[in-house]
């Protein structure tokens, strides 16, 4: 890197940080609280590996962590308002009409019983049932980059129904028990209400069926949602006799049903899998709701087969009729972005270093981390210049490694490998 580019990058960082502080200033009534929030944000972006209160305080030149801890607990400001500021900031940087909203969760390992929402529950972060908090997140992924736009702490039933614990952790009265899919649905509905530009939603099997599907169909949004092998599918097409579980249908697929595609670039190159796509139910949107227009959409089953062990993964899909399998694979492939975001936010920005035990403290801490991550995305986007006009989904959709008939854009034109 030349000295000029280094100077430009440093200036870009300085400008981005200054602008971010200006954006959040109206959230804080007192200048002293705004100054503490600014110091907190700077601490998250600092070089310390652990972003504890003492380490952030030391970096800020404070004698102790109390000033920054007050930002999370003792002061009055709205973390939901900060969430919305972050969302709008992300859209200014990364907004694209063909973007994908990715829903996923991550765990925060904790000791004891006092931290809001903590309990013995499964988290993929540890790969087991352990004492932890679970946060559900929405990430915005476009050809410009990716960043978080929403989050909420999952409150288990043991917490939701315990008045004493709720009072101690300052859980708002309006917060009741909600399943993780219900939290995801609320995030999707917030994004739609805020007119967030996106065309697709991708999520794993925890979120794959139910009200989320109906809400997305009514909003004319496509989806690629994970389901289990026991999820049932059937065809309304007279020329396609398919009925059974996803696992049963996948086992009956012929060699010509498969196509090898990359779901995007990974750390070791293209992430290659064999894929099969069955469009099962084509119908006009107004068949779901008379208020909708008559555009034609297709419900389908997308199957992914691992090249290493032959294991299957299954996805229920909803897309405009004629959507090629390459596009659906590209959408599913964008789920990796939220995993990358979790890893970066935890290792570089202190996402898992929250020391507050309250409901408000968790959401304030996480929202400030989301802002720091959005700054990273903005600096990366601006430093890299204007990206190619071809949307990333279109580029990924063309990443056919082996195809029987690339012009057809469907699984039936491919040979098995």
Secondary structure, DSSP 8 states (H G I E B T S, - for coil): --HHHHHHHHHHHHHHHHHHHHHHGGG-SSHHHHHHHHHHHHHHHSS-SS--HHHHHHHHT-SSSHHHHHHHTTS---HHHHHHHHHHHHHHHH--TT-EEEEEEEEEE--SS-STT-EEEEETTTTEEEEEEEEEEEEEEETTEEEEEEEEE---HHHHT-HHHHHHTT--TT-----HHHHHHHHHHHHHHTT---SEEEE-GGGSSSHHHHHHHHTT-EEEEEE-TT-EEE---TT---EEEHHHHHHT--GGG-EEEEEEEETTEEEEEEEEEEEEEEEEGGGT-TTS---EEEEEEEEEE-TTT--EEEEEEEEETT--HHHHHHHHHTTHHHHHHHHHHHHHS-TT-----SHHHHHHHHHHHHHHHHHHHHHHHHHT-S--SS-HHHHHHT-EEE-S-TTT-SGGG----
